[in-house]
Amino acid sequence: MNTTASHDTIRAVQWHGDRLRLLDQRRLPAEEIWFDSTTSGDVTQAIRDLAVRGAPAIGIAAAWGVVLAAKTGEDLPAAMATLRAARPTAVNLMWALDRMKARVDSGADAAALEAEAQAIQDEDLAANRHMGELGAALIAPGSHVMTHCNTGSLATAGYGTALGVIRAGVEAGRIEQVFAGETRPWQQGARLTMWELVRDGIPARLIADSAASHLMKDGKVTWVIVGADRIAANGDTANKIGTYQLAIAARHHGVKFMVVAPSTTVDMATASGDDIEIELRDATELLSVSGTRTVIEGAEAWNPVFDVTPAELIDAIVTERGVILKPDEVQMRSMFP
Ligand SMILES: CSC[C@H]1O[C@H](OP(=O)(O)O)[C@H](O)[C@@H]1O
């Protein structure tokens, strides 16, 4: 298979000394528009508006937001509190801010904070490459797999989590075909994952979210590979809305279910998925497509953008620390003491 799966995938979050350059993910795939954030407030808005999105990527962006606050003399505790409130579900955001706050509290200056944010970004990229190898090793040669949402370079420091496993699996000749769910309503799969896979020359087909069970019934895929926004102490996993029903269908059809996420997505302080806050976003995101309203005026909508997959439906959790098969709290606490 002649793919051009590049090892140097796009870097959607770029630090330029006094500004954070972000690829506006609301405009993809039609336009590649970059914009600069020069204050922590700019970064908060970018996270809230999903200009930058993806659990690791929003943590990394928030870390740079703290650096911008330090460099521009903002009130650091206030800046960090505002960044922290930008989105509730992805624990990477809180993890990154806690790490930056520890440096602030220890008296770190702007240069030291810049080094800390760079370390957070570099560590994420290294974790993704390692998880790619660990996850790909679980997949038999010649496999067809399915993924949901976007977990690639756009959602991380680069390479990706679930999409990193897919990149590594393709490189290793273990994955022959990828099916990407469109991921209504924000269409991360259709707009972002397909953009990444096509650019890499990876054989990918888009499917409607509603086609996933039919795809699994046909025996076309052997793995569903997804990312995560928060993994609780018992292995319950919050991820993009629609993940839970994929896990149910996968178990029904004997398809394996893999969650891929760095340790910055693990939240051992949260006992179970019942305790994870699920972000509700504006109904307009559901009542329109690409800005064009598709539902009668006056209609209402309910727009939770994450759901929780119970650990018992997960066959493997892949982190950079290793793989947990059939995850439970005992194994989680062993890997994340
Ligand atoms: C690499 S994990 C990305 C994770 O974040 C996505 O959510 P959103 O696009 O709303 O930030 C989705 O849950 C992905 O699995």
The ligand as an ORCA input file, in Angstrom:
! r2SCAN-3c Opt
* xyz 0 1
  C      -7.287     13.456     21.042
  S      -8.704     13.398     21.943
  C      -9.779     14.457     21.118
  C     -11.159     14.352     21.696
  O     -11.702     15.654     21.833
  C     -12.828     15.738     20.985
  O     -13.817     16.613     21.454
  P     -13.912     18.118     20.866
  O     -13.730     18.025     19.379
  O     -15.292     18.567     21.285
  O     -12.814     18.897     21.552
  C     -13.351     14.329     20.939
  O     -14.015     13.971     22.115
  C     -12.055     13.578     20.783
  O     -12.119     12.220     21.083
*
